[in-house]
Amino acid sequence: MPATIPISFFFFFFQLSTGAGWDKVWRALTDEDGCPGDEGGCGSTVVATVFVVLYLVPTLLLLVKLYPAVVLEKYSKVYHVDDALT
């Protein structure tokens, strides 16, 4: 039986992509004391930092460049339509 990904997984990454709550995610990933069992800590500061940097930096840069590009493209289309009417 194939494993399914819960929908909350996608909401989590969407929220993280917008930059909201990344600090809570980082703190949860670096939590070395709140782990059940005798194996010690579950979190790793190095892995958490690498994950946050490698995920957030490209996605935030993409969003920062993509949204203005789409808005400017829409405005340019409206402006060209207005020029054609006059």
C-alpha positions in Angstrom: 0.0 0.0 0.0 1.5 3.3 -1.0 2.2 5.9 1.7 0.2 9.1 1.5 1.4 12.5 2.4 -1.0 14.4 4.6 -2.3 17.7 3.4 -0.8 19.5 6.4 2.6 18.7 4.9 1.9 21.0 2.0 0.4 23.7 4.2 3.6 23.5 6.3 5.9 24.0 3.3 3.7 26.8 1.9 3.8 28.6 5.2 7.5 28.1 5.4 7.9 29.4 1.9 6.3 32.7 2.8 8.8 33.2 5.6 6.2 32.9 8.3 7.1 30.8 11.3 10.5 29.7 10.1 12.0 30.3 13.6 9.5 27.9 15.2 10.4 25.2 12.7 14.1 25.8 13.3 13.6 25.6 17.1 11.6 22.4 16.8 14.3 20.9 14.6 17.1 21.8 17.0 15.2 20.5 20.1 17.7 18.0 21.5 16.0 17.6 24.9 12.3 16.9 24.1 12.9 13.4 22.6 11.2 10.3 23.9 13.3 7.2 24.5 16.9 6.7 25.6 18.6 7.5 22.3 19.4 11.1 23.4 18.4 14.1 21.3 16.3 14.0 18.2 17.3 17.4 16.8 20.5 18.6 15.3 21.5 22.3 15.1 23.6 21.7 12.0 21.0 19.8 10.1 18.3 22.3 11.0 20.4 25.2 10.0 21.3 23.6 6.6 17.6 22.7 6.0 16.4 26.2 6.8 19.0 28.0 4.7 18.8 25.6 1.7 15.0 25.8 1.7 14.2 29.4 2.7 16.9 31.3 0.7 15.9 30.0 -2.7 12.2 30.0 -2.1 12.2 33.5 -0.7 14.4 34.8 -3.5 12.1 33.2 -6.0 9.0 34.8 -4.4 10.6 38.2 -4.1 11.5 38.2 -7.8 8.4 36.4 -9.1 5.6 38.5 -7.6 6.8 41.8 -8.8 7.5 40.3 -12.3 3.9 39.1 -12.5 2.5 42.4 -11.3 4.6 44.4 -13.7 3.6 42.1 -16.6 -0.1 42.6 -15.8 0.3 46.4 -15.6 2.2 46.4 -18.9 -0.6 44.5 -20.6 -3.2 46.9 -19.2 -1.1 49.9 -20.3 -0.7 48.5 -23.9 -4.5 48.0 -24.1 -5.1 51.6 -23.1 -2.6 52.8 -25.7 -4.4 50.8 -28.4 -7.7 52.4 -27.5 -6.4 56.0 -27.8 
